[in-house]
Amino acid sequence: MDAHPSGWRLSLHNALSATRVFVARSGGRVVGTMTLIADSPLGLPMDEIYADELRRLRDARANLAEVSARCDVPIMADESVWTERDVIRIARAKAAQYLSVYYTKPGGLWKAKRLLTVAGAHNMLCDINGSGEMGIGNAANLHLAAAAPEITLAGTIPITSTAEIERTKTAGHKYLDDIITEPFGYEDGHLIVPNGPGLGIEVDTGKLKKYRVN
């Protein structure tokens, strides 16, 4: 967010009687503010980014409001980032400094890599986030993270284990078994990217038969 020469950051929405500003202080120092803006004929600040989504909500007679904040803590965009166009809109609006990226939301590894390239062009730091994937999906997480220099933040993905090989007792341990033959190496809080052909994994066909649902 660029500082205004006056030191103030106001918009027409701040002049509305329904707008409320909450101030956070620590030891007498202002460390952050939060503004609650109700929908009005002026619209909402986020109309600039999410006009289509807000139009559908208004057509459904939803009561809308926007919470905006100014603080020293970087903001990460997560569910609002599906395509590289989303990255551009968020960067232009200076709505976030960090991005949480999945290979699934953009539609696969190649599209996720393209999204990350656009994020890097806007100097946005990124992580790889997971959705509780099992071994095959987690291999894709690891390869995307290894292939993208824009990934500089620690992510939250599962730590794959099998019934025979348990990598962790609690941290990232989501399933009692998996359908890959060997879980990824795990050292000092880091998962090791597999280096075999393709995604570097081998599917356990016996477990596919064991766990399939007809």
N, C-alpha and C positions, 0 to 999 in steps of 0.2 A: 504494500500500500504506500503510495507516494504521499509525503507530508505536504499539506497545503501551506503556503507562505504565511497565512494568518495564524497557523497553529490550531485552527478549528476544522472540524470535519462534519458539515451539516448538509442536509438536503431538504427539499420541500416536505418530505415525510416527517421531519423533526418538528415542523410547525403545526402538525395536526394535533388536536386536543386529545385524541385517543392514544397517541404515541407515548410510551413510557421508557425512560432511560434508567438503568440500574448500574450503580458504580461500585466496584470492588476495590477496597483499600487494604493495604498491609503496612502497619506501622506509620499511618498517616500518608502513605504514598499510594497514588492511584495506580493499580496494576492491571486494570481492565474495565471495560464497560460493556454492557449488553443493552441493546435497544429492541423493544418489542413494538412492531409496527402492524397495526390492523389494516386489513384490506379496505380500500376506499375508492372513490372515483379516480384518484391518482394512480391506483394500482399499487404494486409492491416493487421494491428495488429488484427482486429476482425475476420480474417480468422480462428483463433484458436477456436473461439466459433461458428461462423455462416458460416462455409465453404459451406454447402449445399445451403443456401440461396444466398450467394454471387456468387456461381457457376451459378445458374439460371439467376441471373441478368447479369453476364458477357456474358452468352450465348445469352441473349437478346440484347447485345451490349449497355448496360447501362453505362453511365459515373459515376464512383464511387469515393467517397472520404470518409475519416473518420475524425471526429472531436473528439479529445481526450483532456482531461483536467486534471489538477492537482490543487486542491484547498482544503481549509479547510472545505468546506461545504459538508456534506454527500450526496452521490448520491443515488437516489431511482430508481430501475428498475420497470417498469410497464408492458407495452405491450410485453416485452421480456420474461415474466415469465408465462409459461403455465403448466409446469410439474415440478416434483421434479428434473428431469435431468437438466432442465434449471437453477434451483437454484444452483445445483452443479457446472455447467459450469461458472456461474456468480461469484460464491464464489471463485473458483479456479483462475479465471482471475482477481479477486479483482476489478471487474468492477463496483460494487455498494455495499453499506453498508445497504441500506434499500430496502424492497420489498413492493410493493402495490399488494394486493392479492384480487381476486374475487372468489366467489364460482362457477361461471359459466365457467370461462376459463379452469380450470383443468377438468371439467366434473362432477361437483356435490360436495356435502358437504364432502363426505368421501375422495375424491381425493384432495380436497382443504386442508383438515385437514392433510393429509399425506404430502403435499407440505410444509405446515407450520412447521411440525415436522422436516423436513430436513432443513428448513431455521433456525430453532432454534439450530440445531446441528452445524450450521456454524456461530452462534452468530449474525444473521442478524435480525434487528428489522423490524416489519411488521405493516401494517395497513389493514383494510378492505375497499375496494373501491367499489362504486356502479356504476350501469349503468342506473340510472333513473328507478329503479324497483318500481312497485306498491307494495301494502301491502304484498302479498304472498312472493314475492322475497325479500322484505325488512326484513321479519321475518327470512328468511334464513341467511341474512347478520348478523342480531343481534345474532342469536344462534351460528353461526360460531365464531364471535368475542368473545362471552362469553365462548366458549369451548376451545379456543386456547390461552395458556399463551404467545405465541409468539406475539400476538397482543398487542403492547404497544404504538403505535402511533395513534393519532387521525385520523379518516377516514372521507371520504366524501360520505355519503349515504343520500338518501332522508329522509325527516321528514314527515311521512305519515299523511295525513289528509283526512277526508271525507267531503261531503257536509254538514253534520250535525255537525261534530266536527272538528274544525279548530285548529290545534296545534300551527302553526306559520303563520304569515302573509306573510313573505318573505323567511326567511332562510330555505333552503331545501324544499320549498313548490313548487312541480313540477306539481301537478294535482289538478283540482277542486273537484274531487271525487275519490273514490276508491271502490274496490269490496270486502273489508273486512268490517265487521259490526262495528268494533271499532278500531280506530288507537292506536298505542302504546303510553304508557305514555311518557311524555317529561318534564324533570325537569333540570333546570340549565345547559342547553346545552347538556343534555344527554338523549338518548332514553332508555326506560326501556324494558328489555327483557321480552316478554310475558311468563307466566308460566303455560299455559293451556296444554292440551294433544297435542302431535305432535308438530307443529310449534307454538302452542299457539294462533291460530287465528280461526275465524269463517268466512267462505265465505258468502257474502250476495247474495243469489240466485236471489233475485229480481233485483239487479243491474246487475247481469250477463245477465239476460233477457233484461234489459234496454239498455245495451251498446253493446250487441252482434251485429255482422255484418254478414248478410247472404251472 
